[in-house]
Amino acid sequence: MNPSGKLRILIAKPGLDGHDRGAKVVARALSNAGMEVIYSGLHQTPELIVNTAVDEDVDAIGLSILSGAHMTIFPRILDLLKEKGVEDILVFGGGTIPKKDRLALEAMGVGRIFTPGTDTRVIVDYLKETLG
Amino acid sequence: MSDHPSRKDRTGLYREEALGRIQEAAAQWSRDYPRERERLDKFTTLSGLTVSPLYTPNSNARLDYLQDLGFPGQEPFTRGVYPTMYRGRTWTQRQLAGYGPPEETNKRYRFLLAAGAQGINGVFDYPTLRGYDSDDPEAFADAGRGGVAVDTLEDMQTLFEGIPIDRISVSLVTCQPICNISIQSMYFANALARGLSLHDLAGTSQNDFLMETAVSIAPRVSPPRVAFKLSCDAIEFCARYAKGWNPVSFAGYNYREAGCNAWQEVALVMANALACIEDMLRRGLRIDDFAPRLSFFFSAHSDFFEEVCKYRAARRLWSRLIQERFRPGNPRSQALRFHVQTAGVALTAQQPLNNIARAAYHAMSAALGGAQSVHVDGFDEALCTPTELASLTALRTQQILQLETRITHAIDPLAGSFFVEHLTEEMEKHIARLIDEIDGRGGVVKAVEEGWVHRIISDSAYKYQQAVESGEIPVVGVNCHRMAEEPYRPEIFAVPETLAVQEAKLKRIRTERNSGRAGQALDDIRRCAERDGNLMEVIVEAVKAEVSEGEISKVLKEIYGTWNPPLF
């Protein structure tokens, strides 16, 4: 947590997937819940996302992936965070990610992954509890 | 040109005296109506329009049958764009397909055609939509995802191998103009190579500049005016050289999926279309040269009557706008034809089989609203690219609707319903008002540059989410009737290996092609851009030299620069 006492969250859309409705709604909900939110916009490479996370000194990165490329992208982000020595940044996410893959990603060290239909209050509570 | 009676000379449907008596009786009924027994504090459509308990002839007191409804196939086209509608030809069952390398999608096209699909609806992967080759570093993990990977003319040949494109209409979901200018050119070049005339081709390209600049946006896209030019170049090209082709499908569906409501969907689409028309006229075309081929693409969302009324209102308003602003000679210039996709955003990851029911209701509203072609989403929409079973079930949903329910037997059967005519009029008013507002802001291109369109969509999306979270919008399985254990887990589709396949192809093509010819083709594009010529004319030639989509896009971005859209 940074000096202002507020949680800083980066919401990012990696890759070329253009479905950003969920990411924007979540970004706004977190912001309305009192967090400092940086929304990266679309079309971000994993390298760019991690660099932004480090530069902005965030507590967590939320990845929105509706392209199906999650099993490539999440691990890549985790590797980059490890390389930069910032593994304490929580990685969570949402999108069209089936249960089997969610479990696999959680086993790799990703935090919770939220399916379509998740109430944004659940995400807010999760971040407050986990990053508290 | 038909006589155009002044709107003041209106003949109501009902006798004044009858309306008076009904009004009195209705007022008494209303006084006795037990409002305290209503289940909700207010009843509205999904877009927030009030719904009264009851509608009577008084709700349509000013309706003039001939001016406001008329007959199918005639202005104002409220009742349908063709005289026989589904009695003559049913809507086209046009199911989307696209994933992996082109050889894989070709199989799904053939599977669907063999199962009775009546048209092709080809969706392209994320790199292709953004103008990248599969092996571009930006494409990273996305080749083959969200659609089929097409990099070169050879890919287009493979994609349509064994498919009679001279006899089947093909919709190319080339959302972004930067994609369309190359991919549609490849489609045309392939047709020419098969010995076909472009005028004989039937089909549609999405080619919507709002897709590139306001919806599904990304950094470093074409600036709005450039995306708009690329779109208009393709429209002009088709008006001259491919008269059977619908060169644009204004993608209201996608604005709706991004979050706007039913009447915003139509207003944005029409503002876009009006801007395109004005550009075509500036280029020296006459309205009747191209307006009949402008086509539209709407969502079919969950509020059944709102959607039906939306389609009817859209047809009537479009007919009036075109007549007032452009005075066409051919009434077909006023006929709003549209494709419908059932709303993906309304489908749930929870209890996915429920989505079969949802999509069926959506499809019914499209059919009762007079759509020309329909795609029904698969029940696994919220989980993955559709499996063969989900795709087949969606197709069967259409077939059952078309063959078993007999809603196709009477044209525009909901007409005359007191509620439907009232809501149609309300929708028309809301749409027209927003179009006026966009006009007041200097038109849609400017509204995009200023981020105004992005904000409308974003605000509506957030409002909708809040309404779901408060329970105001019930969603079965999500905020009510939830189940801890999913009763059924569908198979998740696995996209076939694409990057390796496409990389190998690109390597081979780049090595084996005539590099002089390829270089010349790219130079021709540069020179055409410098003299502000029609880029599709030169790109249809360029793709024959085996240049890739990525190479073409790079040249366009060099010349025109790029733009970072506002984030909210």
Interface residues (C-beta under 8 A of the other chain):
Chain A: G15 L16 D17 G18 H19 D20 R21 K24 V25 R28 A29 Y39 G41 L42 H43 T45 P46 S67 G68 A69 T72 I73 T96 P98 K99 K100 T115 P116 G117 D119 T120 R121
Chain B: Y126 P127 L129 R130 Y132 P137 E138 A139 F140 A141 D142 R145 G146 V215 S216 I217 A218 P219 R220 E257 A258 G259 V345 T348 A349 Q350 A382 L383 C384 T385 S458 A461 Y462 Q465 E469 V475 G477 V478 N479 R489 I492 V495 N564 P565 L567 F568
